[in-house]
Amino acid sequence: MASAVLPSGSQCAAAVAAVAAAAAPPGLRLRLLLLLLSAAALIPTGDGQNLFTKDVTVIEGEVATISCQVNKSDDSVIQLLNPNRQTIYFRDFRPLKDSRFQLLNFSSSELKVSLTNVSISDEGRYFCQLYTDPPQESYTTITVLVPPRNLMIDIQKDTAVEGEEIEVNCTAMASKPATTIRWFKGNKELKGKSEVEEWSDMYTVTSQLMLKVHKEDDGVPVICQVEHPAVPGNLQTQRYLEVQYKPQVHIQMTYPLQGLTREGDALELTCEAIGKPQPVMVTWVRVDDEMPQHAVLSGPNLFINNLNKTDNGTYRCEASNIVGKAHSDYMLYVYDTAATTEPAVHDSRAGEEGAIRAVDHAVIGGVVAVVVFAMLCLLIILGRYFARHKGTYFTHEAKGADDAADADTAIINAEGGQNNSEEKKEYFI
């Protein structure tokens, strides 16, 4: 008895589909045909996997391309379904009424479809089906990237005071995946603290930066920079710091040009004060003494005509604003009119307590006193030395003169004749 040859799964599916298509009303033919072919996919027989596809990552609002590819085509039917298992394309026919899906290519080896204006709701698995014997199925995952909707930076205080610590916040809203926030002050990167909040598959990231400001930070930008795969390059926003600081004071000698202050000359000093807000008043005072009567004050300028040694002293320039006050000192030393060498530089520096860089006249006076004392000691020693040698000379000069009968004999005895005389006396005796 001859054995019967059973039809393959694809042959059965084709036969059933043909009967159904002939018997059903025209409006139901396509739907019934798709249903029967899907049922035929449950009949397993045949070779290995021959259907391939790739995952797709796309930015929201752009175009995603789905490609169902067949390596060895046998003219089997290719079908594309959405995550809800609704048929998008059956061969080159689109049953799904969504005009965003467009056929790019259809052949026995590929079904290629584009999806325009992709939104977050389009994410998920899309299925490629190939009605071979047995039927094959492969899926591609569409991942939608959503860039931050808005990037905002907020500074706790519009205007800060030097030395103060302020809070700066940056928020990147409604992104997918969560963004990475980096902080910069000028070109220097700083470290902030970030918090992530998830809502309906979207992420909002807030980063907090605690910043201690200095006067050098005035006008420097604080930058919030966002890194996200949906953002080409780097998205950033910035705010400029406004920092108030107390005055910085500097004294400049405008006359005499050579810097040597001598008796009878004139002296002119200019006080430069810079701060934020700008100091509106600059004053001059003389430390530990009254200002000379012939001194003239004109705003930041101090003018003293016909200098004399009574003008010696420390002159202070003071400036203040709403942040604080500061000063700088200038030490004046008037030289004699015969002085030709340059004096020590009168350096001045601003400070709260009036720190002074100047020549310490007390030290100079001490050095001079030591030198004078050493010279006096040397003179005393030399005087005693010369006095001692002079007495010895007089003593030798008098030797022999007491026994001399006259002046000639005294001279001879002083030159050594006395010994000869004594020798002669011993000779005659």
KACORNOR-V223205 format. One record per residue. N is the residue number from 0. SS is DSSP state (h for helix, s for strand, l for the rest). D_FIRST is the distance of its C-alpha to the first C-alpha in whole Angstrom. Layout:
n:N ss:SS d_first:D_FIRST
n:N ss:SS d_first:D_FIRST
This chain:
n:0 ss:l d_first:0
n:1 ss:l d_first:4
n:2 ss:l d_first:6
n:3 ss:l d_first:9
n:4 ss:l d_first:13
n:5 ss:l d_first:15
n:6 ss:l d_first:19
n:7 ss:l d_first:22
n:8 ss:h d_first:25
n:9 ss:h d_first:27
n:10 ss:h d_first:24
n:11 ss:h d_first:24
n:12 ss:h d_first:28
n:13 ss:h d_first:29
n:14 ss:h d_first:26
n:15 ss:h d_first:28
n:16 ss:h d_first:31
n:17 ss:h d_first:31
n:18 ss:h d_first:30
n:19 ss:h d_first:33
n:20 ss:h d_first:36
n:21 ss:h d_first:35
n:22 ss:h d_first:36
n:23 ss:l d_first:38
n:24 ss:l d_first:42
n:25 ss:h d_first:43
n:26 ss:h d_first:46
n:27 ss:h d_first:43
n:28 ss:h d_first:40
n:29 ss:h d_first:41
n:30 ss:h d_first:42
n:31 ss:h d_first:38
n:32 ss:h d_first:37
n:33 ss:h d_first:38
n:34 ss:h d_first:37
n:35 ss:h d_first:34
n:36 ss:h d_first:34
n:37 ss:h d_first:35
n:38 ss:h d_first:33
n:39 ss:h d_first:30
n:40 ss:l d_first:32
n:41 ss:l d_first:31
n:42 ss:l d_first:27
n:43 ss:l d_first:28
n:44 ss:l d_first:26
n:45 ss:l d_first:27
n:46 ss:l d_first:30
n:47 ss:l d_first:34
n:48 ss:l d_first:37
n:49 ss:l d_first:38
n:50 ss:s d_first:40
n:51 ss:s d_first:44
n:52 ss:l d_first:47
n:53 ss:l d_first:51
n:54 ss:l d_first:53
n:55 ss:s d_first:56
n:56 ss:s d_first:60
n:57 ss:s d_first:62
n:58 ss:s d_first:65
n:59 ss:l d_first:66
n:60 ss:l d_first:67
n:61 ss:l d_first:65
n:62 ss:l d_first:61
n:63 ss:s d_first:58
n:64 ss:s d_first:55
n:65 ss:s d_first:52
n:66 ss:s d_first:49
n:67 ss:s d_first:45
n:68 ss:s d_first:44
n:69 ss:s d_first:41
n:70 ss:l d_first:41
n:71 ss:l d_first:37
n:72 ss:l d_first:37
n:73 ss:l d_first:34
n:74 ss:l d_first:35
n:75 ss:l d_first:34
n:76 ss:l d_first:37
n:77 ss:s d_first:40
n:78 ss:s d_first:42
n:79 ss:s d_first:45
n:80 ss:s d_first:46
n:81 ss:l d_first:49
n:82 ss:l d_first:50
n:83 ss:l d_first:49
n:84 ss:l d_first:46
n:85 ss:l d_first:47
n:86 ss:s d_first:46
n:87 ss:s d_first:48
n:88 ss:s d_first:46
n:89 ss:s d_first:43
n:90 ss:l d_first:42
n:91 ss:l d_first:46
n:92 ss:s d_first:46
n:93 ss:l d_first:49
n:94 ss:l d_first:48
n:95 ss:l d_first:51
n:96 ss:l d_first:54
n:97 ss:l d_first:56
n:98 ss:l d_first:58
n:99 ss:l d_first:59
n:100 ss:s d_first:55
n:101 ss:s d_first:55
n:102 ss:s d_first:52
n:103 ss:s d_first:53
n:104 ss:s d_first:50
n:105 ss:s d_first:47
n:106 ss:l d_first:44
n:107 ss:l d_first:40
n:108 ss:l d_first:42
n:109 ss:s d_first:45
n:110 ss:s d_first:46
n:111 ss:s d_first:50
n:112 ss:s d_first:52
n:113 ss:s d_first:55
n:114 ss:s d_first:57
n:115 ss:l d_first:61
n:116 ss:l d_first:64
n:117 ss:l d_first:62
n:118 ss:l d_first:63
n:119 ss:h d_first:63
n:120 ss:h d_first:61
n:121 ss:h d_first:58
n:122 ss:l d_first:58
n:123 ss:s d_first:54
n:124 ss:s d_first:51
n:125 ss:s d_first:49
n:126 ss:s d_first:45
n:127 ss:s d_first:43
n:128 ss:s d_first:39
n:129 ss:s d_first:37
n:130 ss:l d_first:34
n:131 ss:l d_first:31
n:132 ss:l d_first:28
n:133 ss:l d_first:29
n:134 ss:l d_first:33
n:135 ss:s d_first:36
n:136 ss:s d_first:39
n:137 ss:s d_first:43
n:138 ss:s d_first:46
n:139 ss:s d_first:50
n:140 ss:s d_first:53
n:141 ss:s d_first:56
n:142 ss:s d_first:59
n:143 ss:s d_first:62
n:144 ss:s d_first:65
n:145 ss:s d_first:68
n:146 ss:l d_first:72
n:147 ss:l d_first:75
n:148 ss:l d_first:76
n:149 ss:s d_first:80
n:150 ss:s d_first:82
n:151 ss:s d_first:85
n:152 ss:s d_first:88
n:153 ss:s d_first:91
n:154 ss:s d_first:94
n:155 ss:l d_first:96
n:156 ss:l d_first:99
n:157 ss:l d_first:100
n:158 ss:l d_first:103
n:159 ss:s d_first:103
n:160 ss:s d_first:106
n:161 ss:l d_first:106
n:162 ss:l d_first:105
n:163 ss:l d_first:103
n:164 ss:s d_first:99
n:165 ss:s d_first:97
n:166 ss:s d_first:94
n:167 ss:s d_first:91
n:168 ss:s d_first:88
n:169 ss:s d_first:85
n:170 ss:s d_first:82
n:171 ss:s d_first:79
n:172 ss:s d_first:77
n:173 ss:s d_first:73
n:174 ss:s d_first:72
n:175 ss:s d_first:68
n:176 ss:l d_first:68
n:177 ss:l d_first:71
n:178 ss:l d_first:74
n:179 ss:s d_first:76
n:180 ss:s d_first:80
n:181 ss:s d_first:83
n:182 ss:s d_first:86
n:183 ss:s d_first:89
n:184 ss:s d_first:93
n:185 ss:l d_first:94
n:186 ss:l d_first:92
n:187 ss:s d_first:92
n:188 ss:s d_first:88
n:189 ss:s d_first:89
n:190 ss:l d_first:87
n:191 ss:l d_first:86
n:192 ss:s d_first:84
n:193 ss:s d_first:81
n:194 ss:s d_first:79
n:195 ss:s d_first:76
n:196 ss:s d_first:75
n:197 ss:s d_first:71
n:198 ss:s d_first:71
n:199 ss:l d_first:67
n:200 ss:l d_first:66
n:201 ss:s d_first:69
n:202 ss:s d_first:72
n:203 ss:s d_first:76
n:204 ss:s d_first:78
n:205 ss:s d_first:81
n:206 ss:s d_first:83
n:207 ss:s d_first:87
n:208 ss:s d_first:89
n:209 ss:s d_first:93
n:210 ss:s d_first:95
n:211 ss:s d_first:99
n:212 ss:l d_first:101
n:213 ss:l d_first:104
n:214 ss:h d_first:106
n:215 ss:h d_first:104
n:216 ss:h d_first:101
n:217 ss:l d_first:103
n:218 ss:l d_first:101
n:219 ss:l d_first:98
n:220 ss:s d_first:95
n:221 ss:s d_first:92
n:222 ss:s d_first:89
n:223 ss:s d_first:86
n:224 ss:s d_first:83
n:225 ss:s d_first:79
n:226 ss:s d_first:76
n:227 ss:l d_first:73
n:228 ss:l d_first:69
n:229 ss:l d_first:70
n:230 ss:l d_first:73
n:231 ss:l d_first:74
n:232 ss:l d_first:77
n:233 ss:l d_first:79
n:234 ss:s d_first:80
n:235 ss:s d_first:83
n:236 ss:s d_first:86
n:237 ss:s d_first:90
n:238 ss:s d_first:93
n:239 ss:s d_first:97
n:240 ss:l d_first:99
n:241 ss:l d_first:102
n:242 ss:s d_first:104
n:243 ss:s d_first:108
n:244 ss:s d_first:110
n:245 ss:s d_first:114
n:246 ss:s d_first:116
n:247 ss:s d_first:116
n:248 ss:s d_first:120
n:249 ss:s d_first:122
n:250 ss:s d_first:125
n:251 ss:s d_first:126
n:252 ss:s d_first:130
n:253 ss:s d_first:130
n:254 ss:s d_first:134
n:255 ss:l d_first:136
n:256 ss:l d_first:133
n:257 ss:l d_first:134
n:258 ss:l d_first:133
n:259 ss:l d_first:137
n:260 ss:l d_first:139
n:261 ss:s d_first:142
n:262 ss:l d_first:146
n:263 ss:l d_first:146
n:264 ss:l d_first:143
n:265 ss:l d_first:141
n:266 ss:s d_first:137
n:267 ss:s d_first:134
n:268 ss:s d_first:131
n:269 ss:s d_first:128
n:270 ss:s d_first:126
n:271 ss:s d_first:122
n:272 ss:s d_first:120
n:273 ss:s d_first:116
n:274 ss:s d_first:114
n:275 ss:s d_first:112
n:276 ss:l d_first:113
n:277 ss:l d_first:116
n:278 ss:l d_first:119
n:279 ss:l d_first:122
n:280 ss:l d_first:125
n:281 ss:s d_first:126
n:282 ss:s d_first:129
n:283 ss:s d_first:131
n:284 ss:s d_first:133
n:285 ss:s d_first:135
n:286 ss:l d_first:134
n:287 ss:l d_first:137
n:288 ss:l d_first:140
n:289 ss:l d_first:141
n:290 ss:l d_first:140
n:291 ss:l d_first:143
n:292 ss:l d_first:145
n:293 ss:l d_first:144
n:294 ss:s d_first:141
n:295 ss:s d_first:139
n:296 ss:s d_first:135
n:297 ss:s d_first:133
n:298 ss:l d_first:130
n:299 ss:l d_first:128
n:300 ss:s d_first:131
n:301 ss:s d_first:134
n:302 ss:s d_first:137
n:303 ss:s d_first:140
n:304 ss:l d_first:143
n:305 ss:l d_first:146
n:306 ss:l d_first:144
n:307 ss:l d_first:146
n:308 ss:h d_first:145
n:309 ss:h d_first:145
n:310 ss:h d_first:142
n:311 ss:l d_first:140
n:312 ss:s d_first:137
n:313 ss:s d_first:134
n:314 ss:s d_first:133
n:315 ss:s d_first:130
n:316 ss:s d_first:127
n:317 ss:s d_first:125
n:318 ss:s d_first:123
n:319 ss:s d_first:120
n:320 ss:l d_first:118
n:321 ss:l d_first:116
n:322 ss:l d_first:114
n:323 ss:l d_first:117
n:324 ss:s d_first:120
n:325 ss:s d_first:120
n:326 ss:s d_first:123
n:327 ss:s d_first:124
n:328 ss:s d_first:128
n:329 ss:s d_first:130
n:330 ss:s d_first:133
n:331 ss:s d_first:136
n:332 ss:l d_first:138
n:333 ss:l d_first:141
n:334 ss:s d_first:143
n:335 ss:l d_first:146
n:336 ss:l d_first:147
n:337 ss:l d_first:147
n:338 ss:l d_first:144
n:339 ss:l d_first:142
n:340 ss:l d_first:139
n:341 ss:l d_first:136
n:342 ss:l d_first:135
n:343 ss:l d_first:132
n:344 ss:l d_first:130
n:345 ss:l d_first:130
n:346 ss:s d_first:126
n:347 ss:l d_first:125
n:348 ss:l d_first:122
n:349 ss:s d_first:120
n:350 ss:s d_first:120
n:351 ss:l d_first:120
n:352 ss:l d_first:123
n:353 ss:l d_first:125
n:354 ss:l d_first:124
n:355 ss:l d_first:126
n:356 ss:s d_first:126
n:357 ss:l d_first:129
n:358 ss:l d_first:132
n:359 ss:l d_first:133
n:360 ss:h d_first:137
n:361 ss:h d_first:138
n:362 ss:h d_first:136
n:363 ss:h d_first:138
n:364 ss:h d_first:141
n:365 ss:h d_first:140
n:366 ss:h d_first:140
n:367 ss:h d_first:143
n:368 ss:h d_first:145
n:369 ss:h d_first:144
n:370 ss:h d_first:145
n:371 ss:h d_first:148
n:372 ss:h d_first:149
n:373 ss:h d_first:148
n:374 ss:h d_first:150
n:375 ss:h d_first:153
n:376 ss:h d_first:152
n:377 ss:h d_first:153
n:378 ss:h d_first:156
n:379 ss:h d_first:157
n:380 ss:h d_first:156
n:381 ss:h d_first:158
n:382 ss:h d_first:161
n:383 ss:h d_first:162
n:384 ss:h d_first:161
n:385 ss:h d_first:164
n:386 ss:h d_first:166
n:387 ss:h d_first:166
n:388 ss:h d_first:167
n:389 ss:h d_first:169
n:390 ss:h d_first:171
n:391 ss:h d_first:171
n:392 ss:h d_first:173
n:393 ss:h d_first:176
n:394 ss:h d_first:176
n:395 ss:h d_first:176
n:396 ss:h d_first:179
n:397 ss:h d_first:181
n:398 ss:l d_first:181
n:399 ss:l d_first:185
n:400 ss:l d_first:186
n:401 ss:l d_first:188
n:402 ss:l d_first:190
n:403 ss:l d_first:191
n:404 ss:l d_first:194
n:405 ss:l d_first:193
n:406 ss:h d_first:190
n:407 ss:h d_first:190
n:408 ss:h d_first:190
n:409 ss:h d_first:187
n:410 ss:h d_first:185
n:411 ss:h d_first:185
n:412 ss:h d_first:185
n:413 ss:h d_first:181
n:414 ss:h d_first:180
n:415 ss:h d_first:181
n:416 ss:h d_first:184
n:417 ss:h d_first:185
n:418 ss:h d_first:183
n:419 ss:h d_first:186
n:420 ss:h d_first:189
n:421 ss:h d_first:188
n:422 ss:h d_first:187
n:423 ss:h d_first:191
n:424 ss:h d_first:192
n:425 ss:h d_first:191
n:426 ss:h d_first:192
n:427 ss:h d_first:196
n:428 ss:l d_first:196
